[in-house]
Amino acid sequence: MSETEIKGLVERMQAGDRVALARLMTLVENRAPGLPALMSRVYPGSGRAHVIGITGPPGAGKSTLTDRITRHLRTAGTRVGIVAVDPSSPFSGGAVLGDRIRMQTHFLDPGVFIRSLASRGSHGGVARATRDVTRLLDAFGMEHVIVETVGVGQTELDVMRLADTTVVVLVPEAGDAVQVMKAGLLEIADIFVVNKADRDGADRMKSELIQMLHLRPASAWNIPVILTQAATDVGTAELVAALEQHRAALTGDAERERRIRLRRESELLDILEEELRRRLEHRLGNGVDGLAPVLDAVRGGTLDPYSAALRILEDASTLEELLGRA
Protein backbone atom coordinates (compact mmCIF):
# COMPACT_ATOMS: atom_id res chain seq x y z
CA MET A 1 0.00 0.00 0.00
CA SER A 2 1.36 3.40 -0.98
CA GLU A 3 2.11 6.23 1.43
CA THR A 4 -0.73 8.26 -0.13
CA GLU A 5 -3.21 5.40 0.49
CA ILE A 6 -2.05 5.03 4.09
CA LYS A 7 -2.37 8.78 4.65
CA GLY A 8 -5.91 8.64 3.25
CA LEU A 9 -6.85 5.73 5.52
CA VAL A 10 -5.50 7.51 8.60
CA GLU A 11 -7.41 10.70 7.73
CA ARG A 12 -10.63 8.74 7.19
CA MET A 13 -10.11 6.88 10.48
CA GLN A 14 -9.56 10.15 12.33
CA ALA A 15 -12.81 11.43 10.79
CA GLY A 16 -14.70 8.49 12.31
CA ASP A 17 -14.68 5.95 9.46
CA ARG A 18 -14.92 2.49 11.08
CA VAL A 19 -14.05 0.70 7.82
CA ALA A 20 -10.79 2.67 7.59
CA LEU A 21 -10.07 1.81 11.23
CA ALA A 22 -10.60 -1.90 10.51
CA ARG A 23 -8.30 -1.77 7.47
CA LEU A 24 -5.57 -0.07 9.47
CA MET A 25 -5.93 -2.73 12.17
CA THR A 26 -5.47 -5.43 9.51
CA LEU A 27 -2.27 -3.76 8.31
CA VAL A 28 -1.06 -3.59 11.89
CA GLU A 29 -1.91 -7.21 12.67
CA ASN A 30 -0.18 -8.41 9.50
CA ARG A 31 2.88 -6.29 10.41
CA ALA A 32 2.88 -4.70 6.96
CA PRO A 33 6.04 -2.99 5.65
CA GLY A 34 6.07 0.69 6.47
CA LEU A 35 4.34 0.14 9.79
CA PRO A 36 6.50 2.66 11.71
CA ALA A 37 5.58 5.36 9.17
CA LEU A 38 1.89 4.46 9.49
CA MET A 39 1.91 4.57 13.28
CA SER A 40 3.89 7.82 13.33
CA ARG A 41 0.88 9.44 11.62
CA VAL A 42 -1.47 7.99 14.24
CA TYR A 43 0.66 8.70 17.30
CA PRO A 44 -0.05 12.47 17.72
CA GLY A 45 -3.78 11.79 17.98
CA SER A 46 -3.42 9.20 20.76
CA GLY A 47 -2.71 9.35 24.47
CA ARG A 48 -6.15 10.31 25.76
CA ALA A 49 -7.83 6.93 26.30
CA HIS A 50 -7.84 5.07 29.61
CA VAL A 51 -6.32 1.68 28.76
CA ILE A 52 -7.59 -1.13 31.01
CA GLY A 53 -5.89 -4.53 31.02
CA ILE A 54 -7.97 -7.54 32.04
CA THR A 55 -5.81 -10.57 32.82
CA GLY A 56 -5.89 -13.80 34.80
CA PRO A 57 -6.05 -17.57 34.38
CA PRO A 58 -8.28 -19.33 31.85
CA GLY A 59 -11.88 -19.79 32.90
CA ALA A 60 -11.91 -16.84 35.29
CA GLY A 61 -14.71 -15.14 33.36
CA LYS A 62 -12.65 -12.32 31.85
CA SER A 63 -14.77 -12.04 28.70
CA THR A 64 -18.04 -11.87 30.63
CA LEU A 65 -16.53 -9.30 32.98
CA THR A 66 -15.32 -7.24 29.99
CA ASP A 67 -18.83 -7.38 28.56
CA ARG A 68 -20.34 -6.12 31.84
CA ILE A 69 -17.76 -3.33 32.23
CA THR A 70 -18.48 -2.22 28.67
CA ARG A 71 -22.21 -2.12 29.37
CA HIS A 72 -21.70 0.09 32.42
CA LEU A 73 -19.35 2.44 30.57
CA ARG A 74 -21.77 2.73 27.64
CA THR A 75 -24.62 3.51 30.04
CA ALA A 76 -22.48 6.40 31.26
CA GLY A 77 -22.15 7.58 27.66
CA THR A 78 -18.45 6.82 27.08
CA ARG A 79 -17.09 5.13 23.95
CA VAL A 80 -15.28 1.81 24.39
CA GLY A 81 -12.76 -0.10 22.33
CA ILE A 82 -12.09 -3.76 23.10
CA VAL A 83 -8.99 -5.69 22.08
CA ALA A 84 -9.49 -9.39 22.76
CA VAL A 85 -6.27 -11.39 22.41
CA ASP A 86 -7.45 -14.86 21.45
CA PRO A 87 -5.46 -18.09 21.15
CA SER A 88 -4.19 -18.63 17.60
CA SER A 89 -5.99 -21.14 15.44
CA PRO A 90 -3.72 -24.15 14.84
CA PHE A 91 -4.94 -24.22 11.23
CA SER A 92 -5.05 -20.61 10.01
CA GLY A 93 -2.91 -18.85 12.61
CA GLY A 94 -5.77 -16.40 13.09
CA ALA A 95 -7.76 -15.58 16.19
CA VAL A 96 -10.32 -18.12 17.37
CA LEU A 97 -12.81 -15.25 17.91
CA GLY A 98 -14.35 -16.69 21.05
CA ASP A 99 -14.53 -13.29 22.71
CA ARG A 100 -16.43 -11.75 19.81
CA ILE A 101 -19.06 -14.45 20.19
CA ARG A 102 -19.43 -13.74 23.91
CA MET A 103 -19.69 -9.96 23.32
CA GLN A 104 -22.15 -10.02 20.44
CA THR A 105 -24.64 -7.81 22.35
CA HIS A 106 -22.34 -4.86 21.52
CA PHE A 107 -21.93 -5.55 17.80
CA LEU A 108 -24.47 -2.99 16.63
CA ASP A 109 -23.46 -0.33 19.12
CA PRO A 110 -21.65 2.50 17.26
CA GLY A 111 -19.97 3.47 20.53
CA VAL A 112 -18.16 0.11 20.79
CA PHE A 113 -15.50 -1.37 18.53
CA ILE A 114 -14.30 -4.94 19.15
CA ARG A 115 -11.20 -6.45 17.58
CA SER A 116 -9.90 -9.96 18.18
CA LEU A 117 -6.20 -10.57 17.72
CA ALA A 118 -4.38 -13.88 17.51
CA SER A 119 -1.73 -14.32 20.17
CA ARG A 120 0.53 -16.01 17.55
CA GLY A 121 2.73 -17.60 20.16
CA SER A 122 3.17 -14.49 22.30
CA HIS A 123 4.12 -15.77 25.75
CA GLY A 124 3.13 -12.57 27.52
CA GLY A 125 -0.57 -12.97 26.81
CA VAL A 126 -0.46 -9.92 24.52
CA ALA A 127 0.18 -10.10 20.78
CA ARG A 128 2.85 -7.80 19.32
CA ALA A 129 0.17 -5.90 17.41
CA THR A 130 -1.92 -5.25 20.51
CA ARG A 131 -0.18 -2.01 21.45
CA ASP A 132 -0.62 -0.59 17.95
CA VAL A 133 -4.29 -1.63 17.73
CA THR A 134 -4.86 -0.06 21.16
CA ARG A 135 -3.30 3.17 19.87
CA LEU A 136 -5.54 3.12 16.79
CA LEU A 137 -8.64 2.85 19.00
CA ASP A 138 -7.29 5.67 21.15
CA ALA A 139 -6.75 7.90 18.10
CA PHE A 140 -10.21 6.92 16.82
CA GLY A 141 -11.66 8.64 19.88
CA MET A 142 -12.43 5.76 22.22
CA GLU A 143 -12.37 7.04 25.80
CA HIS A 144 -11.72 3.59 27.27
CA VAL A 145 -9.81 0.75 25.63
CA ILE A 146 -10.09 -2.65 27.30
CA VAL A 147 -7.38 -5.20 26.52
CA GLU A 148 -8.37 -8.73 27.49
CA THR A 149 -5.46 -11.14 27.41
CA VAL A 150 -5.45 -14.71 26.20
CA GLY A 151 -5.53 -16.23 29.67
CA VAL A 152 -2.34 -18.21 30.04
CA GLY A 153 -1.96 -17.30 33.67
CA GLN A 154 1.61 -17.03 34.86
CA THR A 155 3.12 -15.32 31.81
CA GLU A 156 0.69 -12.46 31.23
CA LEU A 157 2.91 -9.71 32.58
CA ASP A 158 3.20 -7.93 29.22
CA VAL A 159 -0.21 -6.35 29.75
CA MET A 160 1.36 -4.15 32.42
CA ARG A 161 3.48 -2.49 29.74
CA LEU A 162 0.50 -1.06 27.86
CA ALA A 163 -2.32 -0.72 30.42
CA ASP A 164 -2.91 2.30 32.65
CA THR A 165 -4.95 0.10 34.98
CA THR A 166 -4.42 -3.65 35.27
CA VAL A 167 -7.24 -5.82 36.61
CA VAL A 168 -6.29 -9.34 37.71
CA VAL A 169 -9.28 -11.69 37.69
CA LEU A 170 -9.26 -14.84 39.83
CA VAL A 171 -11.82 -17.41 40.93
CA PRO A 172 -12.26 -19.06 44.33
CA GLU A 173 -10.83 -22.31 42.97
CA ALA A 174 -7.57 -20.57 42.01
CA GLY A 175 -5.97 -22.18 45.06
CA ASP A 176 -3.52 -20.83 47.59
CA ALA A 177 -2.99 -17.11 47.04
CA VAL A 178 0.74 -17.71 47.50
CA GLN A 179 0.70 -19.17 43.99
CA VAL A 180 -0.69 -15.87 42.74
CA MET A 181 2.27 -14.05 44.22
CA LYS A 182 4.70 -16.52 42.64
CA ALA A 183 3.03 -15.98 39.28
CA GLY A 184 3.88 -12.30 39.48
CA LEU A 185 0.26 -11.22 39.17
CA LEU A 186 0.41 -9.70 42.65
CA GLU A 187 3.07 -7.33 41.37
CA ILE A 188 1.12 -6.02 38.37
CA ALA A 189 -2.41 -5.74 39.78
CA ASP A 190 -3.98 -2.33 40.32
CA ILE A 191 -7.28 -4.02 41.12
CA PHE A 192 -8.00 -7.61 42.13
CA VAL A 193 -11.30 -9.26 41.23
CA VAL A 194 -12.48 -12.55 42.67
CA ASN A 195 -15.11 -13.52 40.11
CA LYS A 196 -17.76 -16.23 40.43
CA ALA A 197 -17.94 -15.17 44.08
CA ASP A 198 -21.07 -17.24 44.69
CA ARG A 199 -18.80 -20.29 44.85
CA ASP A 200 -17.23 -21.64 48.03
CA GLY A 201 -13.91 -20.09 48.99
CA ALA A 202 -14.49 -16.58 47.58
CA ASP A 203 -14.31 -14.84 50.96
CA ARG A 204 -11.22 -16.83 51.91
CA MET A 205 -9.51 -15.89 48.64
CA LYS A 206 -10.33 -12.23 49.22
CA SER A 207 -8.96 -12.33 52.77
CA GLU A 208 -5.73 -14.00 51.66
CA LEU A 209 -5.21 -11.44 48.92
CA ILE A 210 -5.78 -8.56 51.35
CA GLN A 211 -3.27 -10.07 53.77
CA MET A 212 -0.69 -10.47 51.02
CA LEU A 213 -1.21 -6.92 49.80
CA HIS A 214 -0.14 -5.74 53.26
CA LEU A 215 3.30 -7.16 52.43
CA ARG A 216 3.72 -4.77 49.52
CA PRO A 217 5.53 -1.46 50.01
CA ALA A 218 3.20 1.39 50.91
CA SER A 219 1.92 3.45 47.99
CA ALA A 220 -0.60 6.19 47.30
CA TRP A 221 -3.01 3.66 45.76
CA ASN A 222 -4.57 1.01 47.98
CA ILE A 223 -5.28 -1.99 45.77
CA PRO A 224 -8.90 -3.07 46.22
CA VAL A 225 -10.09 -6.68 46.16
CA ILE A 226 -13.60 -6.85 44.69
CA LEU A 227 -16.00 -9.80 44.70
CA THR A 228 -18.03 -10.13 41.50
CA GLN A 229 -20.46 -12.43 39.79
CA ALA A 230 -20.10 -11.22 36.23
CA ALA A 231 -22.72 -13.59 34.85
CA THR A 232 -25.41 -11.83 36.91
CA ASP A 233 -23.76 -8.37 36.94
CA VAL A 234 -23.12 -8.48 40.70
CA GLY A 235 -20.21 -6.32 41.85
CA THR A 236 -19.39 -4.91 38.42
CA ALA A 237 -20.66 -1.42 39.29
CA GLU A 238 -18.18 -1.40 42.19
CA LEU A 239 -15.43 -2.52 39.80
CA VAL A 240 -16.21 0.27 37.32
CA ALA A 241 -16.12 2.78 40.18
CA ALA A 242 -12.69 1.42 41.22
CA LEU A 243 -11.46 1.79 37.62
CA GLU A 244 -12.45 5.46 37.62
CA GLN A 245 -10.89 5.99 41.04
CA HIS A 246 -7.60 4.51 39.86
CA ARG A 247 -7.67 6.67 36.74
CA ALA A 248 -8.11 9.74 38.93
CA ALA A 249 -5.33 8.57 41.25
CA LEU A 250 -2.92 8.32 38.31
CA THR A 251 -3.18 12.06 37.78
CA GLY A 252 -1.45 12.79 41.05
CA ASP A 253 0.88 9.77 41.04
CA ALA A 254 4.50 10.88 41.46
CA GLU A 255 5.67 7.63 39.86
CA ARG A 256 3.46 8.00 36.79
CA GLU A 257 5.86 10.16 34.77
CA ARG A 258 8.73 7.77 35.49
CA ARG A 259 6.63 4.80 34.36
CA ILE A 260 5.60 6.65 31.20
CA ARG A 261 9.23 7.44 30.36
CA LEU A 262 10.22 3.79 30.83
CA ARG A 263 7.24 2.66 28.74
CA ARG A 264 8.24 4.96 25.88
CA GLU A 265 11.81 3.71 26.01
CA SER A 266 10.64 0.11 25.99
CA GLU A 267 8.36 0.82 23.03
CA LEU A 268 11.23 2.35 21.07
CA LEU A 269 13.38 -0.73 21.67
CA ASP A 270 10.51 -3.02 20.59
CA ILE A 271 9.99 -1.04 17.38
CA LEU A 272 13.71 -1.05 16.59
CA GLU A 273 13.96 -4.79 17.24
CA GLU A 274 11.03 -5.57 14.95
CA GLU A 275 12.12 -3.25 12.14
CA LEU A 276 15.75 -4.41 12.25
CA ARG A 277 14.65 -8.04 12.15
CA ARG A 278 12.38 -7.34 9.18
CA ARG A 279 15.21 -5.64 7.30
CA LEU A 280 17.64 -8.42 8.16
CA GLU A 281 15.26 -11.11 6.93
CA HIS A 282 14.60 -9.16 3.73
CA ARG A 283 18.29 -8.65 3.02
CA LEU A 284 19.23 -12.22 3.84
CA GLY A 285 16.47 -13.47 1.57
CA ASN A 286 17.77 -11.35 -1.33
CA GLY A 287 21.45 -11.99 -0.70
CA VAL A 288 24.13 -9.61 0.55
CA ASP A 289 27.58 -9.38 -1.04
CA GLY A 290 30.25 -10.62 1.33
CA LEU A 291 27.79 -12.41 3.57
CA ALA A 292 27.37 -15.58 1.53
CA PRO A 293 30.60 -17.25 2.77
CA VAL A 294 29.64 -16.58 6.40
CA LEU A 295 26.12 -17.98 5.88
CA ASP A 296 27.48 -21.04 4.10
CA ALA A 297 29.92 -21.66 6.95
CA VAL A 298 27.14 -21.41 9.55
CA ARG A 299 24.85 -23.69 7.55
CA GLY A 300 27.63 -26.20 7.10
CA GLY A 301 28.56 -26.17 10.77
CA THR A 302 32.14 -24.98 10.25
CA LEU A 303 31.41 -21.63 11.91
CA ASP A 304 29.30 -21.19 15.01
CA PRO A 305 26.50 -18.56 14.87
CA TYR A 306 28.00 -16.52 17.71
CA SER A 307 31.32 -16.03 15.93
CA ALA A 308 29.43 -15.33 12.69
CA ALA A 309 27.33 -12.65 14.37
CA LEU A 310 30.42 -10.97 15.82
CA ARG A 311 32.15 -11.07 12.44
CA ILE A 312 29.16 -9.38 10.76
CA LEU A 313 28.81 -6.76 13.51
CA GLU A 314 32.50 -5.87 13.29
CA ASP A 315 32.43 -5.48 9.48
CA ALA A 316 31.02 -1.97 8.99
CA SER A 317 30.43 -2.28 5.22
CA THR A 318 28.60 -5.62 5.47
CA LEU A 319 26.55 -4.38 8.40
CA GLU A 320 25.58 -1.20 6.56
CA GLU A 321 24.47 -3.18 3.52
CA LEU A 322 22.60 -5.67 5.69
CA LEU A 323 20.65 -2.96 7.52
CA GLY A 324 20.03 -0.79 4.50
CA ARG A 325 16.50 0.35 3.71
CA ALA A 326 14.30 -2.61 2.78
N, C-alpha and C positions, 0 to 999 in steps of 0.2 A: 504494500500500500504506500502511495506517495505521501510526501510531507504535506502537500496541499490537501489531500483526502483526510489525513489525520487531523490537520488543523480544522477542517470543516466539521469532522465528527466531534471534536472537542467543543467547538462553538455551539453546535446543535445540542450537545449534552448539557452545556452550561445554560442553555435557553430552556431546558426542561424536557428535551426529547428523550423518552425512555428507550426507544429503539437504538439511538446513537449510544446511549449509556451501555446497553446490552452488547453492542458491537465492540465498544472499547474494552469491556470486560472480557470478551472472547479473545481479543488481541493480547490482553494482559495474561490470561490463563494459558494461552499457547506460547507465551514468552516470545512474541514476534520480534524480529530485528527492528532496531530503532526504538525499542521500548523506553530507554532513558530519555530520549527526545520527546516522546509522547507524554511521559509522566511529568517532565519539566514544564509542559504547558498546563498541566492539571494542578500542579503543586501550589501555585499562588492562590488558588481558589479554595484550598482545603485548610484544615486546622480549626474549624469551628465545631465540629460534631463531638458529642460525648461518645467515646468508643468503649463498649462494655464487652468484656470477655466472659463467656460462660464455659466453664470447664469442669471436669470431674470424670469418674469412671463410667464405663458403659452401663446403661440401664438405670442411670440415676434420674432420668426424666428431664434431661436438659432441653430437649426439643419442645416438650409440653410447657416447660417453664418459660422458654423463649416466647412461645405463642401467647402465654398469659401476660407476660411483661409487655409485649407488643400491643396487646388489646388495651391494657391500662394506659400506655403512652398515647395511643391513638385517641382514646376517650378524652385525654387532656389536650388533644389537638396538635400534637407534635408528630413530625414525619419520621419514619423509621426505616432504616436499611438493615437487612439481615444477611450475613455471610455464614452459610452453613457448610463447614468443612466435612464432607462425607468420605467414607472409605472409598478407595479406588475400585472400580470394577475390574475383576481379574481378566475380563475378556476385552473390553474396550479401553481400559485405563481411565475412563471418565467417572464422574461422580455417580453414586448409586441413587441419589435423589430421594432418599428416605425422608429427609427433613422437609422437603417441599410437599411431600404427600401429607405429612402431619400438620403443615401450616396452611393448608389449602383454603381455610376460611379467610385469609388475607389476600388471596390472588387478585381479586377485583378491586381492591382498595388502592386508589391512586396515591395514597400517602404512605404506602409500603412497597418496598422493592426487595425481593428475595433472590439470592443467587447461591447456588450450590457449587462448591469447588471440590475437585478430587484431591485427596491428600497426597497421592502419587508418591507414597513412600516416605513422606515427611515424618520424622520421628518426634517432632515437637508438637504434634497435634494440629499444626497450622501449615497449610500449603504455602509455598514460596510466593504465590500470587496473591495471597490473602491481604497482605499489607497494601498492595496497589489497588485491589478491588475496594478495600475499605476507604482508601483515599478518593477513589472515583465517586463513591456514594456520598462522602463528605462534600466534595466539590459540587455534586448534584444538588445539594441543599438539604440532605437528611440531617436532622438535629440529633438523632441517636443512631449509632450503628452498632448492632449486636453481632459479635463473632462467636459462633458456637463451634467448639472444637470437636474433633472426630471421636473423642472418648477413649483414649488408650491409657488413661490413668496416670501412671508414674512419669511419663515423659512429655507432659503437656505444658512445660514451662515456657515455651515460646510465646504463648498468648500474652504473657506479662510484658513482652517487648513492644506490643502494639496497642494494648488496652489501657485506657485511663483508669478504669475500674474493673477488677477481676473478681468474678463470683465463682467460688468453688462449691459445686453441688455434690452432696453425699446422700446416702440412704442409711437407715438404721442398721442394715445388714453389712455395712462397710467394714465392720470389725473394729478391733482395737484402734483407737485414735492415734496411738503411737505410730502405726503404719502410715497414717496420713502425714505425720511429721517427717518420717523417713522418705516418703515420696516427694517431699519438697513442696507439696501443695500448701502446707502451713505457711511457708515463706512468701508465697505469691498472693495469697487471698487478701482482698480488701473487705469481702463479705463472705461469710459461710452460710450455706443453706443446707439444712437437713430436710430433704424432700421425702415424700411418702411418709409423713410424720404420724399417720394413723397406725403405722405398724409398730410392733413391740421394739423397744430399744431406742426410740427417737429421743426421749428425754435424757437417757443415759449418754447417748452420743453428744447431745448438746452440752451437757455438763462437762464431759471429758474435753471437748473442744475449748470451752471457756477456761477450764483449768490450765490447759496447755498454752492458751493465749497469754496467760499471766506470766509465762516464762519468756515471752518476747520482750525486747527492750521497749521502754516506754516511748510512745509517739503521740502526736497530736490527734490521730484518728484511732478511736477505739473500735476494733473490728467486731461487728455484731454477728451473732449466730441466730439465724432465723429458721423457725420451723414452718414448712409449707406442705400443702397437698395440692400440687399443681393441677391434677386432674379435676379437682372440684373448686379450684381458684381460691383455696384457703391459704392465707398468709402472703399472697403475692402483692397485695396492696402495701403491706409493710415492707416487702422487699423493694418495691418501686420507690417508696419513700426513702429507704436507706441508700438507694442508688443516687437519688437527688441530693441527699445529705453529703454523700461522699464527693459528688461533683462540686458542691459548694465548698467543702473542706479543702479541695485541691487548690482553690484560688489563693488561700492563705498559707499553703504548705511551703515551708522554707526549703524543703528538699525537692520540690517539683521542678524548679529550673535546672538543678543538677541532673535530675533524671531525664529531662527533656534533652539536655546537651549530650548525655551518654547515648540516648536513643537515636539522635541524629547521627552521631559518630558511627554507631553500629549499623545504621541504615546505609551510610556511605560505603562502609566496608563490604556489606552484602551486595550492593549494586556493583562495586568494582569487581568483586569476586565473580559474579555472574557474567558481567560483560567481558572480563578477561578470559574466562573459560570459553565463552561463545566464540571469541576471536581466535583463541588457540585452536579450538576444534575445527573452525572454518579453515584456518591456515594449514593445519596438519592434513586436512582432507584434500586440499588443493596442492600440497607440496610446497616446501620451502627450500630454496637453494642452500646447501651446506648442512641441512638437517638430516638429509636422507641417510648418510652413513651412521649417524648417531641412532636414528630410529631402527635401522637394520641391526645394529649391534645389540640394542635392547631387546628387539624381537627374537634375535638369535640366542640371547642369553650370555653373550660375551661381554656385555657391559650392564652393570646394575642400574636401575632407574634413578637411584639417588645420585650416583656419579654423573649420569647423563643430564639430570636436571641442573646440577652445579655447572657442568660444562656449558650448557645453553645459557644459563644466567650470567656467566662470566664472559660470554662472547657478545659484545655490544651490538655488532652488526646483525648477527643471527636473531638476537632478542628483538631488535627493532623491527626486523622484517616479520618476525613471528607475531608481534603485537600490533602490527600496522592495521589501519582501518579495514574492517571486513564488512 
